[in-house]
Amino acid sequence: MPTIPIAFAKATVLNALRPIPLDIWQRLLPKDIIALGYHVISDERLDHVRLYPYKNATQFASDVAFVRDRAVSYAEVAEHRLRKSSLAANSVLMTFDDGFAECYDVARPILLRSGVGAVFFVTTDFIDDGVPFAACTVSLCVAAIER
């Protein structure tokens, strides 16, 4: 059975959905919380994270300052979802994926200084390279080839 390339499938779906008016999307999928997702924050070039761009500490501090008055905690989001408690319009939840050490070393101090919370998702299999993260492995291979 032939496989359909992911890019082609994605483009086909997006083209099929494009004619649907925005107000219909907003009624079908209400967005009452803005989630900003990050993977890593660093001022250094990271060999293990080369497949996607990331912000430096100054850029991230600007993001934090911008959302500070609208930032909410995971507990507030959970309360809102489970008990229908109210949240301010355009509340922002900051999240980090993958559990990179730079999240603790660089992003966490900025968040603490600003009094803004965030959700850190840590994939326990990746701790101490127990199971290699495929994207990191590819990034490290690219870095090694470049060297």
C-alpha positions as CSV (number, residue, x, y, z in Angstrom):
1,M,0.0,0.0,0.0
2,P,1.5,3.4,-1.0
3,T,2.1,5.9,1.8
4,I,1.1,9.6,1.5
5,P,3.8,12.0,2.5
6,I,2.9,13.9,5.7
7,A,3.4,17.3,4.1
8,F,1.0,16.5,1.3
9,A,-1.6,15.1,3.7
10,K,-1.3,18.2,5.9
11,A,-1.6,20.5,3.0
12,T,-4.6,18.7,1.7
13,V,-6.4,18.8,5.0
14,L,-5.6,22.5,5.5
15,N,-6.8,23.4,2.0
16,A,-10.1,21.5,2.7
17,L,-10.6,23.3,6.0
18,R,-9.6,26.8,4.8
19,P,-13.1,27.8,3.5
20,I,-14.7,27.3,6.9
21,P,-15.4,30.8,8.4
22,L,-13.5,31.8,11.5
23,D,-16.6,32.3,13.6
24,I,-17.6,28.7,13.0
25,W,-14.2,27.5,14.2
26,Q,-14.5,29.8,17.3
27,R,-17.8,28.3,18.2
28,L,-16.6,24.7,17.6
29,L,-13.3,25.1,19.4
30,P,-13.5,27.9,21.9
31,K,-10.1,29.2,23.0
32,D,-10.3,30.8,26.4
33,I,-6.7,30.3,27.4
34,I,-3.6,31.1,25.4
35,A,-0.8,28.5,25.8
36,L,2.7,29.5,24.9
37,G,4.8,26.5,24.3
38,Y,8.6,26.5,24.6
39,H,11.2,23.7,24.4
40,V,14.4,25.4,25.5
41,I,15.8,28.8,26.4
42,S,19.5,29.4,25.9
43,D,22.0,32.1,25.0
44,E,24.3,29.4,23.7
45,R,24.1,27.4,20.5
46,L,23.0,23.9,21.6
47,D,24.2,21.0,19.6
48,H,21.4,18.8,21.0
49,V,18.6,21.2,19.9
50,R,19.2,22.2,16.3
51,L,16.0,21.1,14.6
52,Y,13.9,24.0,15.8
53,P,14.6,27.5,16.8
54,Y,14.6,28.7,20.4
55,K,14.7,32.0,22.2
56,N,17.6,33.4,24.2
57,A,17.2,34.6,27.8
58,T,16.6,38.3,26.8
59,Q,13.8,37.3,24.3
60,F,12.2,35.0,26.9
61,A,12.4,37.7,29.6
62,S,10.5,40.0,27.2
63,D,7.8,37.3,26.6
64,V,7.4,36.9,30.4
65,A,7.2,40.6,31.0
66,F,4.6,40.9,28.2
67,V,2.3,38.2,29.7
68,R,3.0,38.8,33.4
69,D,-0.4,40.4,34.1
70,R,-2.3,37.7,32.2
71,A,-0.3,34.6,33.3
72,V,-2.1,31.8,35.1
73,S,-1.0,28.7,36.8
74,Y,-1.8,25.1,35.9
75,A,-3.9,24.9,39.1
76,E,-6.0,27.9,37.9
77,V,-6.4,26.3,34.5
78,A,-7.5,23.0,36.1
79,E,-9.9,24.7,38.3
80,H,-11.3,26.6,35.3
81,R,-11.7,23.4,33.3
82,L,-13.1,21.2,36.1
83,R,-15.3,23.6,38.0
84,K,-16.0,26.2,35.4
85,S,-14.4,28.9,37.5
86,S,-13.7,32.2,35.6
87,L,-10.5,33.3,34.2
88,A,-9.6,36.7,32.7
89,A,-10.0,37.0,29.0
90,N,-6.8,36.0,27.1
91,S,-5.2,34.4,30.2
92,V,-1.8,32.9,29.3
93,L,-0.3,29.6,30.4
94,M,3.4,29.1,29.7
95,T,4.6,25.6,29.1
96,F,7.8,23.8,28.4
97,D,8.2,20.4,26.7
98,D,11.0,17.8,26.7
99,G,12.6,18.6,30.1
100,F,15.8,20.1,28.9
101,A,18.2,21.2,31.6
102,E,18.2,24.8,30.2
103,C,14.6,25.1,31.3
104,Y,15.7,24.8,34.9
105,D,19.0,26.7,34.5
106,V,17.8,29.6,32.3
107,A,14.0,29.9,32.1
108,R,13.2,29.1,35.8
109,P,15.2,32.0,37.2
110,I,13.5,34.4,34.8
111,L,10.1,33.1,35.8
112,L,10.9,33.2,39.5
113,R,12.1,36.9,39.3
114,S,8.9,37.8,37.5
115,G,6.6,35.8,39.7
116,V,5.2,34.0,36.7
117,G,4.5,30.2,36.9
118,A,4.9,27.7,34.1
119,V,4.2,24.1,33.4
120,F,7.2,21.9,32.8
121,F,6.6,18.6,31.1
122,V,9.4,16.2,31.7
123,T,9.7,13.0,29.7
124,T,11.2,10.7,32.3
125,D,12.6,8.3,29.7
126,F,14.9,11.0,28.6
127,I,16.4,11.6,32.1
128,D,20.2,10.8,32.1
129,D,19.8,9.8,28.4
130,G,17.9,6.6,29.5
131,V,16.2,6.6,26.1
132,P,17.5,9.0,23.6
133,F,15.2,11.7,22.3
134,A,15.2,11.2,18.5
135,A,15.3,14.9,17.7
136,C,18.3,15.3,19.9
137,T,20.1,12.4,18.4
138,V,19.6,13.8,14.9
139,S,20.7,17.2,16.1
140,L,23.9,15.8,17.7
141,C,24.6,13.8,14.5
142,V,24.3,17.0,12.4
143,A,26.6,18.9,14.8
144,A,29.2,16.1,14.6
145,I,29.1,16.1,10.8
146,E,29.6,19.9,10.8
147,R,32.6,19.6,13.1
